[in-house]
Amino acid sequence: FNLERDFASQIYSLGWIGMLLFIGPYVVIMLYAAFEWLRYKGVRTFLNSSMIASVACMLFAAFSSGNVMDFLTASFILAFVEGDLLVQVRKNKKVKEIN
């Protein structure tokens, strides 16, 4: 069934550990990418900035309105965007360290 306010209501259906396992990686990857974006100038590309902003907007929509993380399509899209974000951040970070 659909739940309102994904972050808060997931606690009731999955418990604290289930919510952290289900939604935690999305938040951790976004915070890691934002930290690396602030830390390394080479990571501050338009692609990385737009992916961080899109992930933040989707997670904010999930927190404020709900019914976002319940659908498998939205979770897959978010997972692929965050996976590509990690690849881009690591690639740009290595290029900056080499130069």
C-alpha positions in Angstrom: 0.0 0.0 0.0 1.1 3.6 -0.6 2.6 5.5 2.3 2.7 9.2 2.9 6.0 10.9 3.8 8.4 8.2 2.7 11.1 8.8 5.3 8.8 9.0 8.3 6.3 6.4 7.3 8.9 3.8 6.3 9.7 3.4 10.0 6.2 2.0 10.6 6.2 -0.5 7.8 9.9 -1.5 7.8 11.2 -0.5 11.3 14.2 1.6 11.9 16.8 -0.8 10.5 14.7 -1.5 7.5 14.3 2.2 6.8 18.0 2.8 7.1 18.8 -0.1 4.8 16.1 0.9 2.3 16.6 4.7 2.2 19.9 5.2 3.9 22.2 4.4 0.9 20.4 7.1 -1.2 21.1 9.8 1.4 24.6 8.6 2.1 25.6 8.6 -1.5 24.1 12.1 -2.0 25.9 13.5 1.0 29.2 11.8 -0.1 28.9 13.3 -3.6 28.1 16.8 -2.2 31.0 16.6 0.2 33.4 15.6 -2.6 31.9 18.4 -4.8 32.7 20.9 -2.0 36.2 19.4 -1.4 37.6 19.0 -4.9 37.3 21.7 -7.6 37.6 19.1 -10.4 34.4 17.4 -9.3 32.4 20.6 -9.8 31.2 19.9 -13.3 27.8 20.6 -14.7 27.0 16.9 -14.9 27.9 16.3 -11.3 26.1 19.4 -10.1 22.9 18.6 -12.0 22.9 15.0 -10.7 23.4 16.1 -7.1 20.6 18.6 -7.5 18.3 16.1 -9.1 18.9 13.5 -6.4 18.4 16.1 -3.7 15.1 17.2 -5.3 13.9 13.6 -5.5 14.8 12.9 -1.9 13.1 16.1 -0.8 10.0 15.2 -2.7 10.0 11.8 -1.1 10.4 13.4 2.3 7.7 16.1 1.9 5.0 14.4 -0.2 5.6 10.6 0.0 4.7 7.9 -2.5 7.9 8.4 -4.4 10.1 5.6 -3.0 7.2 3.1 -3.1 7.3 2.8 -6.8 10.0 0.5 -8.3 10.5 2.7 -11.3 11.4 5.8 -9.3 13.8 3.7 -7.1 15.5 2.2 -10.2 15.9 5.7 -11.8 17.3 7.1 -8.5 19.7 4.1 -8.1 21.0 4.4 -11.7 21.5 8.2 -11.3 23.3 7.8 -8.0 25.5 5.0 -9.4 26.5 7.2 -12.3 27.1 10.0 -9.9 29.5 7.9 -7.9 31.4 6.9 -11.1 31.6 10.5 -12.3 32.8 11.8 -8.9 35.5 9.1 -8.6 36.6 9.7 -12.1 36.8 13.5 -11.7 38.5 13.1 -8.4 41.2 10.8 -9.9 41.8 13.3 -12.7 42.3 16.1 -10.2 44.7 14.0 -8.1 46.8 13.1 -11.1 47.1 16.7 -12.3 
